[in-house]
Amino acid sequence: GGHGYRVGRLPALIKMRDHGVTPDYIAGLAQHGVRDIPPEAIVRLRDHGVTPGFLGEFHALGYRDLPIDSLINLRNHGVTADYVRTLAEHGIRGVPADQLTRLRDQGVSPDFVGALKASGYGGFDTEAIISLRNHGVTGDYVRDLRSLGYTDLTAEDITRLRIHGVTADFIRRSKGAERLSAEQLVRLRIGG
């Protein structure tokens, strides 16, 4: 057709038809910059639910010229344009496609990122956010720490406090007139 595809082999055409690849589908891909790829790649995109609409939404967000495997991974792992837009509203912008997939796979929701930001702890990189999420840190936990004067903790500090069971109640009970550092709190908690 007129979309840059040179498919001269009848088996390739039959396979594409059998997988639901239509001329409109190919035209939609081409409209979003996906052209001159082998028939097998077109079939893979179609089989994994990568639609022209999906491509268009990601193009609108600035994700252009992504490799076929990245497009398929985004789709397979449930990364939607809405997910990316909502993360951006909470300050997580310009994240590479592979990191978006990691965030989604690790259960990082826009609500989680928003809760961190609302508690005064926005601006962490994706790896720090994943670590916080994986160690059970919640927006409430961070908000409690902040309410006790812990406004300058790193993601690593927060994670260590959470891992070692340092809670707001523990801090209140342990705190005399002085503010204990995150390291002091962890040592005190470990020491009993």
C-alpha positions as CSV (number, residue, x, y, z in Angstrom):
1,G,0.0,0.0,0.0
2,G,0.9,3.6,0.2
3,H,2.2,3.5,3.8
4,G,5.8,2.4,3.1
5,Y,5.1,-1.3,3.5
6,R,6.5,-3.7,0.8
7,V,4.8,-7.0,1.5
8,G,5.2,-9.1,-1.5
9,R,4.8,-12.5,0.1
10,L,1.3,-14.1,0.2
11,P,2.0,-15.9,3.5
12,A,2.8,-12.6,5.2
13,L,-0.4,-11.1,3.9
14,I,-2.4,-14.0,5.0
15,K,-0.8,-14.0,8.5
16,M,-1.5,-10.2,8.8
17,R,-5.2,-10.8,7.8
18,D,-5.5,-13.7,10.2
19,H,-4.3,-11.5,13.0
20,G,-6.8,-8.7,12.3
21,V,-4.4,-6.4,10.6
22,T,-6.4,-4.2,8.2
23,P,-5.3,-1.4,5.8
24,D,-6.9,1.1,8.2
25,Y,-4.8,-0.3,11.1
26,I,-1.6,0.0,9.0
27,A,-2.6,3.6,8.0
28,G,-3.2,4.4,11.6
29,L,0.2,3.1,12.6
30,A,1.8,5.1,9.8
31,Q,-0.1,8.3,10.9
32,H,1.8,8.0,14.2
33,G,5.2,7.4,12.7
34,V,5.3,3.6,12.7
35,R,6.1,2.6,9.1
36,D,8.5,0.5,7.2
37,I,8.5,-2.3,9.7
38,P,8.3,-6.0,8.9
39,P,4.9,-7.7,8.7
40,E,5.8,-9.8,11.8
41,A,6.2,-6.6,13.8
42,I,2.8,-5.3,12.6
43,V,1.3,-8.6,13.7
44,R,3.0,-8.4,17.1
45,L,1.7,-4.8,17.7
46,R,-1.8,-5.9,16.7
47,D,-1.7,-9.1,18.9
48,H,-0.6,-7.0,21.9
49,G,-3.3,-4.4,21.5
50,V,-1.1,-1.5,20.4
51,T,-3.7,0.5,18.5
52,P,-3.3,3.7,16.5
53,G,-5.3,5.4,19.3
54,F,-2.8,4.1,21.9
55,L,0.1,5.5,19.8
56,G,-1.7,8.8,19.3
57,E,-2.1,9.3,23.1
58,F,1.5,8.6,23.7
59,H,2.6,10.8,20.9
60,A,0.6,13.6,22.4
61,L,2.6,13.1,25.6
62,G,5.9,13.4,23.8
63,Y,6.6,9.7,23.5
64,R,7.6,9.4,19.8
65,D,9.7,6.9,17.9
66,L,9.5,4.3,20.7
67,P,10.9,0.9,19.7
68,I,8.3,-1.8,19.0
69,D,9.2,-3.7,22.1
70,S,8.7,-0.6,24.3
71,L,5.3,0.0,22.8
72,I,4.3,-3.6,23.5
73,N,5.7,-3.5,27.0
74,L,3.8,-0.3,27.9
75,R,0.6,-1.9,26.6
76,N,1.2,-5.3,28.3
77,H,2.0,-3.8,31.6
78,G,-1.0,-1.5,31.7
79,V,0.8,1.8,31.3
80,T,-1.9,4.1,29.9
81,A,-1.7,7.7,28.7
82,D,-4.0,8.6,31.7
83,Y,-1.4,6.9,34.1
84,V,1.4,9.0,32.6
85,R,-0.7,12.2,32.6
86,T,-1.6,11.7,36.2
87,L,2.0,11.0,37.3
88,A,3.0,14.2,35.5
89,E,0.4,16.2,37.5
90,H,2.2,15.0,40.6
91,G,5.6,16.0,39.3
92,I,6.8,12.8,37.6
93,R,7.5,14.0,34.1
94,G,9.7,12.9,31.1
95,V,10.1,9.4,32.5
96,P,11.6,6.9,29.9
97,A,9.2,4.2,28.8
98,D,11.1,1.4,30.6
99,Q,10.8,3.3,33.9
100,L,7.1,3.9,33.4
101,T,6.8,0.1,33.0
102,R,8.8,-0.4,36.2
103,L,6.7,2.1,38.2
104,R,3.5,0.4,37.1
105,D,4.9,-3.1,37.7
106,Q,6.0,-2.1,41.2
107,G,2.5,-0.8,42.1
108,V,3.4,2.8,42.1
109,S,0.0,4.6,41.6
110,P,-0.5,8.2,40.8
111,D,-2.3,8.4,44.2
112,F,0.8,7.2,46.0
113,V,3.0,9.8,44.2
114,G,0.3,12.4,45.0
115,A,0.3,11.4,48.7
116,L,4.1,11.8,48.9
117,K,3.9,15.2,47.3
118,A,1.0,16.3,49.5
119,S,3.0,15.3,52.6
120,G,5.8,17.5,51.4
121,Y,8.0,14.8,50.0
122,G,7.8,15.2,46.2
123,G,10.7,15.3,43.9
124,F,12.1,11.8,44.4
125,D,13.4,10.0,41.4
126,T,11.6,6.9,40.1
127,E,14.0,4.5,41.8
128,A,13.5,6.2,45.2
129,I,9.7,6.1,44.7
130,I,9.8,2.4,43.8
131,S,11.9,1.7,46.9
132,L,9.5,3.7,49.1
133,R,6.5,1.8,47.7
134,N,8.2,-1.6,48.0
135,H,9.0,-1.0,51.6
136,G,5.4,-0.1,52.6
137,V,5.9,3.6,53.0
138,T,2.5,5.4,52.8
139,G,1.5,9.0,52.5
140,D,0.3,8.9,56.0
141,Y,3.6,7.5,57.3
142,V,5.5,10.4,55.6
143,R,3.0,12.9,56.8
144,D,3.4,11.7,60.4
145,L,7.2,12.0,60.2
146,R,6.8,15.5,58.8
147,S,4.4,16.5,61.6
148,L,7.1,15.5,64.1
149,G,9.6,17.9,62.5
150,Y,11.3,15.4,60.1
151,T,11.0,17.6,57.0
152,D,14.4,17.0,55.4
153,L,14.6,13.2,55.2
154,T,15.9,11.5,52.1
155,A,14.0,8.6,50.5
156,E,16.7,6.3,51.9
157,D,16.2,7.7,55.4
158,I,12.4,7.2,55.2
159,T,12.9,3.7,53.8
160,R,15.3,2.8,56.6
161,L,13.0,4.2,59.3
162,R,10.1,2.1,57.8
163,I,12.1,-1.1,57.5
164,H,13.2,-0.9,61.1
165,G,9.7,-0.2,62.4
166,V,10.2,3.4,63.5
167,T,6.7,4.8,63.8
168,A,5.4,8.2,64.8
169,D,4.5,6.7,68.2
170,F,8.0,5.3,68.6
171,I,9.5,8.7,67.9
172,R,7.1,10.4,70.3
173,R,8.1,8.0,73.1
174,S,11.8,8.2,72.3
175,K,12.1,11.9,71.8
176,G,13.3,13.9,74.8
177,A,13.9,17.6,74.3
178,E,16.2,16.9,71.4
179,R,15.4,15.9,67.9
180,L,16.9,12.5,67.1
181,S,18.4,11.9,63.7
182,A,17.1,9.2,61.4
183,E,20.2,7.2,62.2
184,Q,19.8,7.6,65.9
185,L,16.1,6.5,65.7
186,V,17.1,3.4,63.8
187,R,19.8,2.5,66.3
188,L,17.5,3.1,69.2
189,R,14.8,0.9,67.6
190,I,17.2,-1.9,66.8
191,G,18.7,-1.7,70.3
192,G,15.2,-2.0,71.9
